[in-house]
Amino acid sequence: MAVEPVMTAEEWFEGMRDARPPTLDDVSILWDGRRLDSREAVMEWLAEIEAKRAEEAAVGIDGRA
């Protein structure tokens, strides 16, 4: 199944053209409630993602090591 974008980049840019600038509390919040509000928080999250990907690659597609 091919993934198709919901909108083009041009449509997204046009929709964001009149958006207000970010506020001081405008940060990404993860599903578990953690806030990515610093470089350290983002780097920790990226390390978790990398570890999870490495774990999944070691296990393989069929779920066996």
Backbone as CSV, one residue per row, in Angstrom:
resi,resn,N_x,N_y,N_z,CA_x,CA_y,CA_z,C_x,C_y,C_z
1,MET,0.847,-1.168,0.000,0.000,0.000,0.000,0.898,1.238,0.000
2,ALA,0.742,2.068,-0.969,1.537,3.286,-1.079,0.941,4.386,-0.204
3,VAL,1.830,5.145,0.398,1.403,6.269,1.223,1.328,7.509,0.345
4,GLU,0.215,8.195,0.424,0.054,9.420,-0.353,-0.180,10.580,0.607
5,PRO,0.468,11.710,0.345,0.287,12.853,1.240,-1.146,13.379,1.219
6,VAL,-1.563,13.906,2.353,-2.905,14.469,2.463,-2.985,15.782,1.694
7,MET,-1.871,16.522,1.675,-1.816,17.783,0.938,-0.409,17.981,0.410
8,THR,-0.277,18.857,-0.525,1.042,19.146,-1.069,1.770,20.110,-0.128
9,ALA,3.078,20.208,-0.311,3.852,21.157,0.492,3.364,22.582,0.245
10,GLU,3.027,22.886,-0.989,2.542,24.230,-1.310,1.241,24.535,-0.567
11,GLU,0.350,23.546,-0.485,-0.905,23.741,0.245,-0.642,23.965,1.731
12,TRP,0.307,23.216,2.277,0.643,23.378,3.686,1.238,24.760,3.936
13,PHE,2.177,25.180,3.078,2.781,26.510,3.224,1.719,27.602,3.144
14,GLU,0.787,27.461,2.227,-0.279,28.453,2.090,-1.146,28.496,3.356
15,GLY,-1.444,27.340,3.910,-2.249,27.295,5.122,-1.531,27.889,6.323
16,MET,-0.209,27.824,6.337,0.570,28.344,7.456,0.987,29.803,7.268
17,ARG,0.725,30.352,6.102,1.173,31.717,5.780,0.711,32.736,6.805
18,ASP,-0.521,32.618,7.283,-1.083,33.585,8.224,-1.021,33.112,9.679
19,ALA,-0.286,32.044,9.928,-0.189,31.526,11.297,0.614,32.490,12.172
20,ARG,0.217,32.555,13.426,0.948,33.397,14.374,2.287,32.745,14.723
21,PRO,3.265,33.521,15.168,4.554,32.936,15.564,4.388,32.077,16.821
22,PRO,5.326,31.164,17.062,5.226,30.311,18.243,5.347,31.125,19.533
23,THR,4.758,30.599,20.590,4.859,31.223,21.908,5.982,30.550,22.684
24,LEU,6.328,31.098,23.831,7.413,30.531,24.632,7.109,29.115,25.111
25,ASP,5.827,28.779,25.278,5.469,27.433,25.738,5.070,26.505,24.591
26,ASP,5.393,26.873,23.377,5.050,26.082,22.199,6.109,24.998,22.000
27,VAL,5.885,23.815,22.583,6.821,22.696,22.504,6.074,21.427,22.144
28,SER,6.800,20.463,21.630,6.213,19.150,21.360,6.036,18.408,22.670
29,ILE,4.909,17.694,22.785,4.632,16.884,23.964,4.383,15.455,23.489
30,LEU,5.129,14.509,24.063,5.023,13.112,23.663,3.768,12.483,24.236
31,TRP,3.425,11.289,23.732,2.229,10.569,24.188,2.258,10.308,25.685
32,ASP,3.463,10.134,26.240,3.564,9.855,27.678,3.602,11.127,28.521
33,GLY,3.436,12.280,27.890,3.370,13.546,28.616,4.689,14.280,28.725
34,ARG,5.789,13.651,28.294,7.080,14.347,28.355,7.110,15.497,27.362
35,ARG,7.710,16.602,27.802,7.822,17.791,26.964,9.209,17.835,26.327
36,LEU,9.261,18.048,25.033,10.538,18.210,24.343,10.847,19.703,24.300
37,ASP,11.230,20.217,25.475,11.400,21.651,25.617,12.854,22.091,25.764
38,SER,13.779,21.150,25.520,15.196,21.493,25.568,15.949,20.579,24.606
39,ARG,17.160,20.995,24.297,18.002,20.170,23.424,18.237,18.805,24.070
40,GLU,18.482,18.803,25.377,18.754,17.561,26.096,17.557,16.615,26.032
41,ALA,16.354,17.143,26.199,15.152,16.305,26.136,14.985,15.699,24.749
42,VAL,15.258,16.473,23.715,15.140,15.964,22.340,16.200,14.906,22.074
43,MET,17.434,15.160,22.523,18.509,14.194,22.292,18.230,12.879,23.029
44,GLU,17.673,12.944,24.235,17.311,11.739,24.978,16.231,10.956,24.233
45,TRP,15.234,11.655,23.729,14.148,11.018,22.979,14.684,10.363,21.702
46,LEU,15.567,11.070,20.988,16.141,10.499,19.766,16.974,9.259,20.077
47,ALA,17.686,9.258,21.207,18.460,8.076,21.604,17.521,6.896,21.880
48,GLU,16.379,7.160,22.500,15.391,6.104,22.741,14.871,5.533,21.426
49,ILE,14.598,6.394,20.479,14.111,5.946,19.166,15.168,5.083,18.481
50,GLU,16.424,5.538,18.506,17.507,4.781,17.879,17.660,3.410,18.530
51,ALA,17.575,3.351,19.860,17.689,2.068,20.561,16.540,1.137,20.175
52,LYS,15.343,1.679,20.087,14.177,0.869,19.709,14.327,0.341,18.281
53,ARG,14.794,1.187,17.374,15.003,0.737,15.985,16.064,-0.351,15.912
54,ALA,17.143,-0.196,16.673,18.197,-1.209,16.681,17.666,-2.524,17.234
55,GLU,16.851,-2.436,18.278,16.243,-3.635,18.867,15.335,-4.333,17.853
56,GLU,14.518,-3.562,17.158,13.622,-4.145,16.168,14.393,-4.751,15.004
57,ALA,15.495,-4.109,14.593,16.300,-4.641,13.498,16.979,-5.951,13.912
58,ALA,17.387,-6.055,15.191,18.041,-7.266,15.679,17.071,-8.420,15.756
59,VAL,15.816,-8.125,16.096,14.791,-9.155,16.194,14.362,-9.614,14.809
60,GLY,14.272,-8.701,13.890,13.874,-9.028,12.532,12.387,-8.900,12.316
61,ILE,11.973,-9.070,11.084,10.580,-8.876,10.703,9.677,-9.952,11.311
62,ASP,10.148,-11.187,11.399,9.298,-12.259,11.889,9.185,-12.332,13.407
63,GLY,9.908,-11.426,14.113,9.819,-11.374,15.560,10.744,-12.331,16.295
64,ARG,11.630,-13.000,15.560,12.579,-13.923,16.187,13.995,-13.406,16.015
65,ALA,14.818,-13.619,17.042,16.224,-13.189,16.982,17.038,-14.129,16.119
